[in-house]
Amino acid sequence: MNAAAESAPLGGTTAHRPATAVILAAGLGTRMKSDRPKVMHPLAGRPMLRYLLDNAASVFDRIVVVVGPGMEQVASLAAPHAVVVQQDRLGTAHAALQAAGLFGDGDVAVLYGDNPLITADTMRRLLACRAEDGVGLALLAMRPRDPGRYGRVVTEGGLVRRIVEWADATPQERAIDLCNAGVLCAGADAFGAWLRAVGNDNAKGEYYLGDVVAQAVADGRQVRAVEAAEDELRGINSRAELAEAEACVQGRLRAAVLDAGATLVAPETVFLSADTVLEPDVTVQPHVVFGPGVTVRRGAEIRAFSHLEGCVVGPGAQIGPYARLRPGSDVGPDAHVGNFVELKAVTMGAGAKANHLTYLGDATIGAGTNIGAGTISCNYDGVFKHRTTIGEGCFIGSDAILVAPVTIGDGALVAAGSVITEDVPPEALALGRARQTNKDGRGAAMRAALRKKKEQG
C-alpha cells in the first residue's frame, strides 16, 4: 500500500461544469521564522503544497498557483500547472484576483497552500454544493475542538449570512462553534466581480478573501457552508501548527498501511513518509523511521529503532534492530541486516547476512554471503567513491577491512582481522594480517613500569 495522499490525473470528477482551483501560495511564513517559503515546509517528507496539488488535480480541470516575487522554488513545484505572481502582497482577495484572467467560464475554488490536508472528497463536496440550484457561493467550515480565534460562520435558515472575525464578534457570536476555514467556491464571473469589489478598509489595509461572503449576500445570492473535519481544514502558520499537521498526516499514513495488511506493533512510534510502501505481512516493530523512497516487500520485518531511506527491502528480509539503510540500498529476499549495521548504496543478494557492527558502502554482496562483525568497506578516498564486489557464498571474517576498489570471488574466505587491498580469487583464503610476535615476560615488566609511573604522578 502506498501511504501517499490520494491523487489522480487532472479532470477527475467535474462532469457538470468545468472547475478551476486557485491555490494561494505567496505567503512568506513570517511566524515560521524561516527563509524557506511556508508552503515548502515538509509534512512526512513532502512539501505541504504537494498534498494540495495532488488532491486538487484529481478534482479540478485547471489549477492556478499564486506565488510571490522571487518564489521560483514554489513555481517549480507547481509545474506543470499555471503560475501567476502577486507582486505586492496586499491580502488574500488581492492574491486571488491575480488569477482572475485564468478563471475560465465554470466554477472557481480558492484554496490555501498552507491549508494542505483537504481531501479530494471534501473538494468534490464543495463543488457539489456550489452546483445545487440557487447556491451562489459555497464555503468550507469546521467545528474545531477549540474554536479559539477562528472567524465564526453566522447562519440563518441553513444559509450563511456573514463571517464574523473573532475580534469583532459579540459574546453570542463567539459562542458559535461553526468556524470559517477560508475556502470559497463560486461561478467565475461572479467571483471575479466580488473580488474586484472587496475593499481594504481595515486595520492592516489589506484585501481579505472572506469579504467576498458579504458581497455575495449583498447580491442576494445563497451562501452555504460545507462542513469538514478540523484535521482537514487546519491552517499551518507556525512551527507548532506544522507539528500538529505532521501528527495528522502520520495518523492517516499509519491507518493506510494497517488497512493494506502491514503490522505496526506500536503505530504511534512509527514515522512514515508520504511515499512509504509497506506490502502485506510486513511487520514493523516500535520506533522505526521511514525516510522518503522506501519500499518494503511482503513478509519482511523491520525491527526496533531502525532508520530507512531511499531503499528497497526484499520479501522475508530482516532489518535491525538499530540498523540504518541509506539511499541506493537494495536488500534481497531473506537477507539479514542486523544491529548497528549501516548500508549505503549496497545491493545484498538473497540470504546474505551482515548481522552486527558493520559499515558497507558502495558494495555488491552476493547471495548467501556472510559478513562478520566489524567489517568495513572503505569506499571513499577523500575525492572519489569506489565499489567493493563480493561474490556468492563468501565468508568475510570479523574486523575485516576491504579497501575498494576490490573484488572477492565466489566462495572465497577472508580471515578475521585482515586488510584486503587486492582482489581475492574464487574459493581462495585471503589473509592480510601483520605477523604476531610474543615477548615472554615482557607483559609483567611493562605493567610494573606503568604502575610506577602512575605512582610518581
Secondary structure, 3 states (H helix, E strand, C coil): CECCCCCCCCCCCCCCCCEEEEEECCCCCHHHCCCCCHHHCEECCEEHHHHHHHHHHCCCCEEEEEECCCCHHHHHHHCCCEEEECCCCCCHHHHHHCCHHHCCCCEEEEEECCCCCCCHHHHHHHHHHHHCCCEEEEEEEECCCCCCCCCEEEEECCEEEEEECHHHCCHHHHCCCCEEEEEEEEEHHHHHHHHHHCCCCCCCCCCCCCHHHHHHHHCCCEEEEEECCHHHHCCCCCHHHHHHHHHHHHHHHHHHHHHCCCEECCHHHCECCCCCEECCCCEECCCCEECCCCEECCCCEECCCCEECCEEECCCCEECCCCEECCCEEECCCCEEEEEEEEEEEEECCCCEEEEEEEEEEEEECCCCEECCCCEEECECCCCECCEEECCCCEECCCCEEECCEEECCCCEECCCCEECCCECCCCEECCCCCCCCCCCHHHHHHHHHHHHHHCC
